[in-house]
Amino acid sequence: MRALIVEDEIGLAEAVAAVLQKNNITADLAHDGEYGLDCALTGMYDFILLDIMLPKMDGLSVLEQLRKANITAPVLLLTARGGTGDKVMGLDAGADDYLPKPFHTDELLARLRALGRRSGGELRTGGLLKAGKADFDPHSLTLTYGGAEQRLTLKESQLLEMLVAHKEVYLSKEAIIEKLWGYDAEVNDNNVESQVSLLRKKLAACGCGLVINMARGVGYRLQEYANAPDRRGK
């Protein structure tokens, strides 16, 4: 489970991220509206926590752009503006819920759980994701299948989590670079190709039938072969 926190109060954003991470939710931070929009448009977030008063682009404008781009992730507005008019504008712009600051972390988690149920999902408590027939733990960086474990590096783990979350579509190299290194990082396509190659080798060693396919000029996609051996519990 991955959340995006778009909040210009850095201390608050980091505190919320720490709470989410303790509850097995990976959290990414953006401190202005433009960068928050760029991150959210990748479509890889299960939840977006969005402040209204942001530099460069206000939260309502970010929200409107997300909905126009058919980004359907639940959005929880976090703001000090608690008037009824602001709530109405936020909900009309496409927000799913509204939480005025200051707030208690228990209420924040309860609202996220409610949003997860509404959108057909649940907050994960065990921290595991399904990667085909294998279990993938992004917190311990391990891929487990048939009683054997493959230890991943942080970048390999982040790449696998991204591919699992978007297994129905191809992910471009640009999207992978933005997510794994940041939009202003001095990396290029070779870095992506290197990480994909390393992860492919570990998936092959795992024997769980997962492969990373490439479409030239389009990107990468995770695929599971139906005839992979089922070694679970053996």
C-alpha positions as CSV (number, residue, x, y, z in Angstrom):
1,M,0.0,0.0,0.0
2,R,1.4,3.4,-1.0
3,A,0.3,6.9,-0.1
4,L,1.3,10.3,-1.5
5,I,1.3,13.2,1.0
6,V,1.2,16.6,-0.6
7,E,1.8,19.0,2.2
8,D,4.0,22.1,2.5
9,E,4.4,21.9,6.3
10,I,7.5,19.7,6.2
11,G,7.3,18.7,9.9
12,L,3.6,17.7,9.6
13,A,4.2,15.8,6.3
14,E,7.1,13.8,7.9
15,A,5.1,13.1,11.0
16,V,2.1,11.8,9.0
17,A,4.5,9.7,6.8
18,A,6.0,8.1,10.0
19,V,2.5,7.2,11.2
20,L,1.6,5.6,7.9
21,Q,4.9,3.7,7.7
22,K,4.3,2.2,11.1
23,N,1.0,0.9,9.7
24,N,2.7,-0.7,6.7
25,I,1.9,2.1,4.3
26,T,4.8,3.4,2.2
27,A,4.6,7.2,2.0
28,D,6.1,9.6,-0.5
29,L,6.2,13.3,0.1
30,A,5.7,16.4,-2.1
31,H,5.9,19.9,-0.7
32,D,4.3,21.9,-3.5
33,G,1.3,21.4,-5.8
34,E,3.2,21.1,-9.0
35,Y,5.4,18.3,-7.9
36,G,2.5,16.7,-6.1
37,L,0.5,16.7,-9.3
38,D,3.5,15.1,-11.2
39,C,3.8,12.4,-8.6
40,A,0.1,11.7,-8.5
41,L,-0.2,11.5,-12.3
42,T,1.9,8.4,-12.2
43,G,-1.2,6.6,-11.0
44,M,0.7,4.4,-8.5
45,Y,-0.8,5.6,-5.3
46,D,-3.6,3.9,-3.3
47,F,-4.3,7.1,-1.3
48,I,-3.5,10.8,-1.7
49,L,-3.4,13.1,1.3
50,L,-3.7,16.6,-0.1
51,D,-3.4,20.1,1.5
52,I,-5.4,22.9,0.0
53,M,-3.0,25.8,0.7
54,L,0.1,24.8,-1.3
55,P,2.9,26.8,-3.1
56,K,3.0,26.7,-7.0
57,M,-0.4,25.1,-7.4
58,D,-3.2,25.0,-4.8
59,G,-4.7,21.7,-3.7
60,L,-8.1,22.2,-5.4
61,S,-6.4,22.8,-8.8
62,V,-4.3,19.7,-8.2
63,L,-7.4,17.7,-7.5
64,E,-9.2,19.0,-10.5
65,Q,-6.3,18.0,-12.8
66,L,-6.1,14.5,-11.3
67,R,-9.8,13.9,-11.9
68,K,-9.6,15.2,-15.4
69,A,-6.7,12.7,-16.0
70,N,-8.9,9.9,-14.6
71,I,-6.8,9.3,-11.5
72,T,-9.3,7.6,-9.3
73,A,-7.2,7.1,-6.1
74,P,-9.1,8.3,-3.0
75,V,-8.1,11.8,-2.0
76,L,-8.3,13.0,1.6
77,L,-8.0,16.8,2.0
78,L,-5.8,17.9,4.9
79,T,-6.2,21.6,5.6
80,A,-6.6,24.3,8.2
81,R,-9.5,25.8,6.3
82,G,-12.4,24.2,8.0
83,G,-15.3,26.3,6.8
84,T,-18.4,24.7,5.2
85,G,-17.7,26.4,1.9
86,D,-14.2,25.0,1.7
87,K,-15.5,21.5,2.4
88,V,-18.1,21.8,-0.3
89,M,-15.6,23.1,-2.9
90,G,-13.2,20.3,-2.0
91,L,-15.8,17.6,-2.3
92,D,-17.2,19.1,-5.5
93,A,-13.7,19.1,-7.0
94,G,-13.5,15.3,-6.4
95,A,-12.2,14.8,-2.9
96,D,-13.4,11.7,-1.1
97,D,-13.1,13.1,2.4
98,Y,-12.0,16.1,4.4
99,L,-10.0,16.3,7.6
100,P,-9.3,19.7,9.2
101,K,-6.0,20.3,10.9
102,P,-5.1,19.7,13.7
103,F,-6.2,16.1,13.7
104,H,-5.5,12.9,15.7
105,T,-3.6,10.2,14.0
106,D,-6.2,7.6,15.0
107,E,-8.9,9.6,13.2
108,L,-6.6,9.9,10.1
109,L,-6.1,6.1,10.0
110,A,-9.8,5.5,10.5
111,R,-10.7,7.7,7.6
112,L,-8.1,6.0,5.4
113,R,-9.6,2.6,6.3
114,A,-13.0,3.9,5.4
115,L,-11.8,5.2,2.1
116,G,-10.1,1.8,1.4
117,R,-13.4,0.0,2.1
118,R,-15.3,2.4,-0.2
119,S,-12.8,1.9,-3.0
120,G,-12.9,-1.9,-2.7
121,G,-9.6,-2.3,-0.8
122,E,-8.3,-2.5,2.7
123,L,-5.3,-1.1,4.5
124,R,-2.8,-4.0,4.7
125,T,-1.8,-4.9,8.2
126,G,0.7,-7.6,7.5
127,G,2.7,-5.6,5.0
128,L,2.7,-8.3,2.3
129,L,1.8,-7.9,-1.4
130,K,1.1,-10.7,-3.8
131,A,3.6,-10.9,-6.7
132,G,2.1,-13.7,-8.7
133,K,2.4,-16.8,-6.6
134,A,5.1,-15.2,-4.5
135,D,4.8,-13.1,-1.3
136,F,6.5,-9.8,-1.5
137,D,7.3,-7.8,1.6
138,P,8.5,-4.3,0.7
139,H,9.5,-3.5,4.3
140,S,11.9,-6.4,4.8
141,L,12.8,-6.3,1.0
142,T,12.1,-10.1,0.6
143,L,10.4,-12.1,-2.1
144,T,9.2,-15.5,-0.8
145,Y,8.1,-18.5,-2.8
146,G,8.1,-22.3,-2.1
147,G,9.8,-21.8,1.2
148,A,12.8,-19.9,-0.3
149,E,13.6,-16.2,0.0
150,Q,15.2,-13.8,-2.4
151,R,16.6,-10.7,-0.7
152,L,16.1,-7.5,-2.8
153,T,17.9,-4.2,-2.7
154,L,15.8,-1.1,-1.9
155,K,15.7,0.0,-5.6
156,E,14.8,-3.6,-6.7
157,S,12.1,-3.7,-4.1
158,Q,10.7,-0.3,-5.2
159,L,10.7,-1.3,-8.8
160,L,8.9,-4.6,-8.1
161,E,6.3,-2.8,-6.0
162,M,5.7,-0.4,-8.8
163,L,5.4,-3.2,-11.4
164,V,3.0,-5.1,-9.1
165,A,0.8,-2.1,-8.6
166,H,0.6,-1.5,-12.3
167,K,0.7,-5.0,-13.8
168,E,-2.0,-4.2,-16.3
169,V,0.0,-1.4,-18.0
170,Y,3.5,-0.7,-19.3
171,L,5.6,1.7,-17.2
172,S,7.8,4.1,-19.1
173,K,11.4,4.6,-18.2
174,E,10.6,8.2,-17.3
175,A,8.0,7.2,-14.8
176,I,10.3,4.7,-13.2
177,I,13.1,7.2,-12.9
178,E,10.8,9.8,-11.3
179,K,9.6,7.2,-8.8
180,L,12.8,5.5,-7.9
181,W,15.2,8.5,-8.1
182,G,13.1,11.6,-8.2
183,Y,12.3,13.9,-11.1
184,D,15.5,16.0,-10.8
185,A,17.9,13.1,-10.3
186,E,20.9,12.8,-12.6
187,V,20.1,9.3,-13.9
188,N,19.3,8.0,-17.3
189,D,17.8,5.0,-19.1
190,N,20.9,2.9,-18.4
191,N,20.1,3.1,-14.7
192,V,16.6,1.7,-15.3
193,E,17.9,-1.0,-17.6
194,S,20.4,-2.1,-15.0
195,Q,17.8,-2.3,-12.2
196,V,15.4,-4.2,-14.5
197,S,18.2,-6.7,-15.4
198,L,19.1,-7.3,-11.7
199,L,15.4,-7.8,-10.7
200,R,14.8,-10.1,-13.6
201,K,17.7,-12.4,-12.4
202,K,16.2,-12.5,-8.9
203,L,12.7,-13.3,-10.2
204,A,14.2,-16.1,-12.3
205,A,16.0,-17.4,-9.3
206,C,12.8,-17.3,-7.3
207,G,11.1,-19.6,-9.8
208,C,7.7,-18.0,-9.2
209,G,7.0,-17.5,-13.0
210,L,7.2,-13.8,-13.0
211,V,9.0,-12.0,-15.8
212,I,9.5,-8.4,-16.8
213,N,8.5,-7.8,-20.4
214,M,9.7,-4.8,-22.4
215,A,7.9,-3.1,-25.2
216,R,10.4,-1.0,-27.1
217,G,9.6,2.7,-26.8
218,V,6.8,2.0,-24.4
219,G,8.2,0.5,-21.2
220,Y,8.1,-2.4,-18.8
221,R,5.4,-4.7,-17.6
222,L,5.2,-7.6,-15.1
223,Q,3.8,-10.8,-16.4
224,E,3.1,-14.2,-14.8
225,Y,3.4,-17.4,-16.7
226,A,0.4,-19.7,-16.0
227,N,2.5,-22.8,-16.1
228,A,4.9,-21.8,-13.3
229,P,5.4,-24.6,-10.8
230,D,3.4,-24.3,-7.6
231,R,5.9,-25.0,-4.9
232,R,4.2,-23.4,-2.0
233,G,4.3,-25.4,1.1
234,K,6.7,-27.9,-0.5
